[in-house]
Amino acid sequence: MADHIIQKKNESTWYVRLDVPKDVRRTLGNRTVLIQSLKTGMRSEAMVRRLPILAQWKAAIDAARAAKVNSGDEWRLAQHELGKQLQRKQNDGVSLLFTPINLDIVPDRPDDSFLEKLLEWAKAAELMGEHKLASRITDHIKKFNDACERGMTPADGIVLHHNLLSIQADGEASIAAYEYNLSDEERQEAQAIAHNPTLYKPRSPISKSMIEQWSKHLVTQIKTEKTRDVHKARIEKISKYLTDEGAPLNFDTIHNFITEQSGARKTLTNYLWSGRDFWKWANKYSIQFREQFIGQPCPFDGHDLPKVGKDAGESYIPFTRKEVEQLYKKAKEDGKDNLANLIVFGAYTGSRLEEIGRTKTADTIYDNDGEPIGFKILESKTGAGVREVPIHPSLVPLYKQLCSQASSNDGYLFKGGNNKYGNRLDYLAKQFSQLKNKAEFSDLHVFHSIRKTTTTELHQAGVGLEVLPYILGHENKSFTLSYYSKGCSFEQKVKAIQLLNFEFKNS
């Protein structure tokens, strides 16, 4: 039935059939199956005729789901307000027990208009398939009639009053379930809130479905999966905070959230960055969100983050040239040849870890004699990172060795490991972390620190900003160079890289 057409028993006519998902059955008239005759006995013709019908049905299902998503937390808030109204009425009814009552105002027979209204409720409940509720309403009418016939007392009135409020609470929950396409679990929640409005706690306006839609948008905006996942995780954490605290999405709430987070300035900045990105997207593409927050300033703007002290954050610390040489020696002593080679490669090129990990023999630049003089970085963290890097003369022997072994690594210079985000050298990064910890370096010393070492060595050797950013793959901050120059030549970079001087000794 994958093609959604069937023939009934003893019939030659084809029908199109579609099971209705549970989450939209209330909206589609409590139907579990949609079926329609295609008025043909030819299968090939039926296959064609089914398409517009299926498209219409699926559009109706999508519309029902979208309506539920766009309604957000409206039904909970509606039940909360109703519950407060019913609670006030109930309290007023109880107060009658302690107030002298003029028995002349107690009716000796049911009020016709009131009973007609109750009967309308019962009919409406039957139409919605709420048979138990309809039965409760008719039973209430009978009890009301009986009380009037024997003579309505204040006590009778209080009991009937409370019973009617209970019916109304359940009835409104049924209506909410019908109008908002609620699941059975959500309907039970609606009933509970109507009976006890204190159970309601405002939920985050950043729903799971919105986060998923935003995540799909991020695929078109952010290249790396890891960055997208971290982006999403931050918004999920903010949304959970809003729900747990029952707090509105505004500046004060985000300030409180930021204050409670551990981490330095950069971590907090990233939360605000993710928040601003989501806010911008939601106000552009979510009608319900846009209408809810119309005219409200972005709650992720204007926060003052730490600028001094520990919370202001500290940058990675560069190794000295001697420290890099010592780390290489320790790696060799520990039998970590791949790690030792990575240290040499990083020191002589200033490349990022995964830039090295993605380098293939096919990316090599050769001179007229067929000797490797550089390599191309075709994929990087930023656009400026896509560049040509010269090979230092002292690196050439190792580079050739790595090229000779590349066929066993799918063409890559370095053997790659398994990582969720495709970071090939993640295993070497962990080895490096163990190595530097063993050498008692701080947490601010990481493999990226070698890149800072290379930068420092080049800068102190006299390489200026007209060349240095083009070797390292940084944006040039100079307006003239970034907007009017194509950048320095490869020959300029070769001369600059040759100023590096490391002594990597095996013993």
C-alpha positions in Angstrom: 0.0 0.0 0.0 3.0 2.2 -0.4 1.4 3.8 -3.4 -1.8 4.5 -1.3 -4.3 2.9 -3.7 -6.5 -0.1 -2.9 -9.4 -2.1 -4.3 -12.2 -3.1 -2.0 -13.3 -6.7 -1.8 -15.3 -7.8 -4.9 -14.8 -4.3 -6.5 -12.7 -3.4 -9.6 -12.7 0.3 -8.7 -9.5 1.8 -7.3 -9.5 4.0 -4.2 -6.9 6.3 -2.8 -6.3 5.7 1.0 -4.2 7.5 3.6 -3.8 6.8 7.3 -4.4 10.0 9.4 -1.6 10.6 11.9 -2.7 10.5 15.5 -1.6 14.1 16.2 -4.0 15.6 13.7 -7.0 13.3 14.0 -9.0 15.7 16.1 -8.6 18.5 13.6 -9.6 16.2 10.7 -12.9 15.1 12.3 -11.5 12.3 14.5 -11.0 10.3 11.3 -8.3 7.6 11.3 -8.4 7.0 7.6 -9.0 9.1 4.5 -10.4 7.3 1.5 -11.8 8.4 -1.8 -12.9 6.6 -5.0 -10.7 7.2 -8.0 -13.6 6.2 -10.3 -11.5 3.9 -12.5 -10.6 0.3 -12.7 -7.3 0.9 -14.5 -4.3 0.9 -12.1 -2.2 3.1 -14.3 -5.0 5.7 -14.4 -5.5 5.4 -10.7 -1.9 6.1 -10.0 -2.2 9.4 -11.8 -5.6 10.4 -10.3 -4.4 9.7 -6.7 -1.7 12.4 -6.8 -3.7 15.6 -6.4 -5.9 14.0 -3.8 -2.9 12.9 -1.8 -1.4 16.3 -2.1 -4.5 17.9 -0.8 -4.7 15.6 2.2 -1.1 16.0 3.1 -1.4 19.7 2.8 -4.3 19.6 5.3 -2.2 17.5 7.7 0.7 19.9 7.4 -1.6 22.9 7.9 -3.0 21.2 11.1 0.5 20.7 12.4 1.6 24.2 11.5 -1.5 25.7 13.3 -0.5 23.8 16.4 3.1 25.0 16.2 2.0 28.6 15.6 -0.4 28.5 18.6 2.6 27.9 20.9 1.5 28.1 24.5 -1.8 29.8 23.9 -4.0 26.8 25.0 -2.2 26.5 28.3 -2.6 30.2 29.0 -6.3 30.1 28.0 -6.9 27.2 30.4 -5.0 29.1 33.1 -7.2 32.2 32.7 -10.3 30.0 32.6 -9.2 28.2 35.7 -8.8 31.4 37.6 -12.3 32.5 36.5 -13.8 29.3 37.6 -11.9 29.4 40.9 -13.4 32.8 41.6 -16.9 31.6 40.9 -16.3 28.6 43.1 -15.1 30.8 46.0 -18.2 33.0 45.5 -20.4 29.9 45.7 -18.8 28.8 48.9 -19.3 32.2 50.4 -23.0 31.7 50.0 -22.9 29.1 52.7 -22.1 31.8 55.2 -24.4 34.5 53.8 -28.1 34.7 54.6 -30.1 33.8 51.5 -33.5 35.1 50.4 -35.2 31.8 49.6 -37.6 33.8 47.3 -34.8 34.0 44.7 -34.2 30.3 44.6 -36.1 29.0 41.6 -38.9 26.5 42.1 -38.4 25.2 38.5 -35.6 25.2 36.0 -35.0 28.3 33.9 -35.8 27.5 30.3 -33.0 29.5 28.8 -30.4 28.0 31.2 -31.5 24.4 30.4 -31.5 25.2 26.7 -27.9 26.3 27.1 -26.9 23.1 28.9 -28.6 21.0 26.2 -26.6 22.9 23.6 -23.5 22.0 25.5 -24.5 18.3 25.5 -25.1 18.3 21.8 -21.7 20.0 21.1 -20.0 17.5 23.3 -21.6 14.6 21.3 -20.5 16.2 18.0 -16.9 16.4 19.3 -17.1 12.7 20.3 -17.0 13.7 24.0 -19.7 11.2 25.0 -18.8 11.0 28.7 -18.9 14.8 29.0 -22.3 14.8 27.2 -23.6 12.2 29.7 -22.3 14.3 32.6 -24.2 17.4 31.3 -27.5 15.5 30.9 -27.1 14.0 34.3 -26.5 17.5 35.7 -29.8 18.7 34.1 -31.6 15.8 35.7 -30.2 16.6 39.1 -31.1 20.2 38.7 -34.7 19.3 37.8 -34.9 16.9 40.7 -33.7 19.6 43.1 -36.2 22.1 41.8 -39.1 19.7 42.0 -38.4 18.9 45.7 -37.6 22.5 46.5 -34.1 23.9 45.8 -32.1 24.5 49.0 -28.9 26.6 49.4 -26.9 23.4 49.9 -28.4 22.0 46.7 -27.4 25.1 44.9 -23.8 25.0 46.1 -23.4 21.3 45.1 -24.9 21.9 41.7 -22.9 25.1 41.3 -19.6 23.2 41.9 -20.6 20.3 39.7 -21.4 22.8 36.9 -18.0 24.5 37.2 -16.3 21.1 37.0 -18.2 20.3 33.9 -17.3 23.6 32.4 -13.6 23.1 33.1 -13.6 19.7 31.4 -15.7 21.1 28.6 -13.3 23.9 27.9 -10.4 21.5 28.0 -12.2 19.4 25.4 -12.8 22.5 23.2 -9.1 23.4 23.6 -8.1 19.8 22.6 -10.3 20.1 19.5 -9.3 23.6 18.5 -5.6 23.2 19.2 -5.3 19.6 18.0 -4.0 18.5 21.4 -2.7 15.0 22.1 -4.3 12.9 24.9 -1.5 13.9 27.2 -1.9 17.6 26.4 -5.6 17.3 26.9 -5.2 15.9 30.4 -2.8 18.8 31.1 -5.5 21.2 29.9 -8.0 19.7 32.2 -5.6 19.8 35.1 -4.8 23.5 34.6 -8.5 24.4 34.3 -9.2 22.7 37.6 -6.0 24.0 39.3 -4.7 27.2 37.5 -1.6 27.2 39.7 -0.2 24.3 37.7 0.4 26.5 34.8 3.9 27.8 34.3 4.7 29.9 31.2 6.7 27.9 28.7 9.5 29.1 26.6 8.3 30.8 23.4 11.3 29.1 21.8 9.7 25.8 20.9 11.5 22.6 19.9 9.9 22.8 16.4 11.2 26.4 16.0 14.7 25.3 17.0 14.6 22.5 14.5 13.4 24.9 11.7 16.2 27.4 12.7 18.7 24.5 12.6 17.8 23.7 9.0 18.3 27.4 8.2 21.8 27.3 9.8 22.8 24.6 7.3 22.6 27.3 4.7 24.5 29.8 6.8 27.2 28.0 8.7 29.6 25.5 7.0 30.8 23.3 9.9 28.4 20.9 11.6 30.1 21.3 14.9 29.5 25.0 15.0 25.9 24.5 14.0 25.4 21.9 16.8 27.0 24.2 19.4 24.8 27.1 18.2 21.7 24.9 18.6 22.7 23.6 22.0 23.0 27.2 23.3 19.5 28.1 22.2 18.1 24.8 23.7 19.7 25.7 27.0 18.3 29.2 26.9 14.8 27.8 26.1 15.0 25.3 28.9 15.9 28.1 31.3 12.9 30.1 30.3 10.6 27.1 30.9 12.2 26.0 34.2 12.0 29.6 35.5 8.6 30.3 34.0 10.2 33.6 33.0 9.5 35.8 30.0 11.9 36.3 27.1 13.2 39.7 27.9 16.4 41.6 28.7 16.2 40.9 32.5 15.7 37.2 32.1 18.6 36.9 29.7 20.7 39.0 32.1 19.9 36.5 34.9 20.7 33.6 32.6 24.1 35.0 31.6 24.9 35.8 35.2 24.3 32.1 36.2 26.5 30.7 33.5 30.0 29.6 34.3 32.7 30.5 31.8 34.7 33.5 30.6 33.6 36.5 28.5 34.0 34.5 25.3 31.5 31.8 26.4 28.9 34.4 27.4 29.5 36.3 24.2 28.7 33.2 22.3 25.4 32.7 24.1 24.4 36.2 23.1 25.6 35.6 19.6 23.4 32.5 19.2 20.5 34.3 20.9 20.7 37.3 18.5 20.9 35.0 15.5 17.8 33.0 16.6 15.9 36.2 17.4 16.6 37.7 14.0 15.6 34.5 12.3 12.4 34.0 14.4 11.2 37.6 13.8 11.7 37.2 10.1 10.3 33.7 9.5 7.9 32.9 12.4 4.6 34.7 12.3 3.5 33.7 15.8 6.9 34.7 17.3 6.9 38.0 15.4 3.4 38.9 16.5 4.2 38.0 20.1 7.3 40.2 20.4 6.4 43.0 18.0 8.0 46.2 19.1 10.2 44.5 21.7 14.0 45.1 21.5 16.3 42.2 21.1 16.8 40.8 24.6 20.3 39.6 23.7 21.6 43.1 23.0 23.2 45.6 25.3 24.6 43.3 28.0 27.8 44.4 29.8 30.2 41.4 30.0 33.3 41.2 32.2 36.3 43.2 30.9 38.8 42.6 33.7 39.6 39.8 36.1 39.3 36.1 35.6 35.8 36.2 34.1 37.0 38.4 31.3 38.7 35.4 29.9 42.2 34.6 28.8 43.6 33.8 25.4 45.7 30.7 24.5 49.3 31.3 25.5 52.0 30.7 22.8 54.8 28.3 23.5 58.3 29.7 23.2 60.5 28.3 20.3 62.5 26.2 22.8 59.3 24.8 24.4 58.0 23.6 20.9 61.4 21.9 20.4 61.1 20.2 23.8 57.6 19.0 23.1 58.8 17.5 19.8 61.6 15.7 21.6 59.2 14.3 24.2 56.9 13.0 21.5 59.7 11.2 19.8 60.9 9.7 23.2 57.3 8.4 23.8 57.2 6.8 20.4 54.6 9.2 19.1 56.0 9.8 15.6 52.8 11.1 14.0 52.5 13.6 16.9 56.1 14.6 16.5 55.6 15.1 12.8 52.5 17.2 13.4 54.4 19.5 15.8 57.1 20.1 13.1 54.5 20.7 10.4 52.5 23.1 12.6 55.6 25.0 13.7 57.0 25.5 10.1 53.6 26.5 8.6 51.5 28.1 11.3 48.5 26.1 10.0 45.5 25.2 12.0 45.1 21.6 13.2 42.4 20.6 10.8 43.9 22.5 7.9 46.9 20.2 8.3 44.5 17.2 8.6 42.8 18.0 5.3 46.0 18.5 3.3 46.5 16.0 0.5 49.4 15.3 -1.8 47.2 16.6 -4.6 47.3 20.0 -2.9 51.1 20.3 -3.3 52.7 23.1 -5.3 55.8 22.1 -7.2 58.6 24.1 -8.8 59.9 23.5 -12.3 62.2 20.7 -11.1 59.3 18.8 -9.5 60.3 19.7 -5.9 57.5 20.6 -3.4 57.6 24.3 -2.5 54.2 24.8 -1.0 50.7 23.5 -0.6 47.1 24.8 -1.0 44.7 25.0 1.9 41.3 24.6 0.1 39.1 24.3 3.1 39.4 26.4 6.2 37.6 28.0 9.2 37.2 31.3 7.3 37.4 32.5 3.7 40.8 34.1 4.4 42.0 30.7 5.5 41.9 29.4 1.9 45.5 30.2 0.8 48.8 28.9 -0.5 51.4 28.1 2.2 55.1 27.9 1.3 57.1 24.9 2.6 60.1 25.8 4.7 63.3 24.1 3.4 63.7 22.2 6.7 60.2 20.8 6.3 60.7 19.5 2.8 62.2 16.1 3.8 59.3 15.4 6.2 56.8 16.7 3.6 58.2 14.2 1.0 58.0 11.4 3.5 54.4 12.2 4.3 53.6 12.3 0.6 55.1 8.9 0.1 52.8 7.4 2.8 49.7 9.3 1.7 48.3 6.4 -0.5 47.6 4.5 2.7 45.7 7.5 4.1 43.4 8.1 1.2 45.7 10.7 -0.2 46.0 12.7 3.0 49.5 13.5 4.5 48.4 12.5 8.0 46.5 9.4 9.0 43.0 10.3 10.1 40.8 9.1 13.0 37.1 8.8 13.5 35.3 11.9 14.7 31.6 12.9 14.7 32.3 16.1 12.9 34.9 14.8 10.5 37.9 16.3 12.4 40.6 13.9 11.1 43.3 14.7 13.6 41.2 14.8 16.7 43.1 11.8 18.0 46.4 13.7 17.6 45.0 16.7 19.4 44.2 14.4 22.4 47.7 12.9 22.3 49.1 16.5 22.3 47.0 17.4 25.3 48.3 14.4 27.2 51.9 15.3 26.2 51.7 19.0 27.3 50.0 18.0 30.5 52.8 15.6 31.2 55.2 18.4 30.6 53.2 20.5 33.1 52.0 23.2 30.8 48.8 25.1 31.7 45.3 24.7 30.2 45.9 27.8 28.1 48.6 25.9 26.2 47.0 23.9 23.4 48.1 22.8 19.9 46.8 26.1 18.6 49.5 27.7 20.8 52.1 26.5 18.3 50.3 28.6 15.6 50.8 31.6 18.0 54.5 30.6 18.3 54.9 30.7 14.5 53.2 34.0 14.4 55.4 35.5 17.1 58.6 34.1 15.5 57.7 35.6 12.1 56.7 38.9 13.6 59.8 39.2 15.7 61.9 38.3 12.6 60.5 41.4 10.9 57.6 40.0 8.8 55.0 42.8 8.6 51.2 42.9 8.3 51.5 43.1 4.5 52.6 39.5 4.5 51.9 37.8 7.9 48.1 37.5 7.6 48.4 35.9 4.2 50.6 33.2 5.5 48.4 32.5 8.5 45.0 32.9 6.8 43.8 35.9 8.7 41.7 38.8 7.5 43.9 41.8 6.8 42.7 44.7 9.0 44.2 47.2 6.7 41.4 48.8 4.6 43.8 49.5 1.7 45.2 46.0 1.6 42.0 44.1 2.2 39.9 46.1 -0.4 42.5 47.2 -3.0 45.2 44.6 -2.9 45.1 41.1 -4.2 47.5 40.2 -1.4 51.2 39.5 -1.2 52.9 37.2 -3.8 53.9 33.6 -3.1 57.5 34.6 -3.4 57.0 37.1 -0.6 55.6 34.4 1.6 58.5 32.1 0.7 61.0 34.7 1.9 59.1 35.3 5.1 58.7 31.6 6.0 62.4 31.0 5.6 63.0 33.3 8.6 61.7 30.6 10.9 64.4 28.6 12.7 63.6 25.6 14.8 66.0 22.8 15.9 64.0 19.6 16.1 66.5 17.0 17.4 65.6 13.4 18.0 68.0 12.9 20.9 
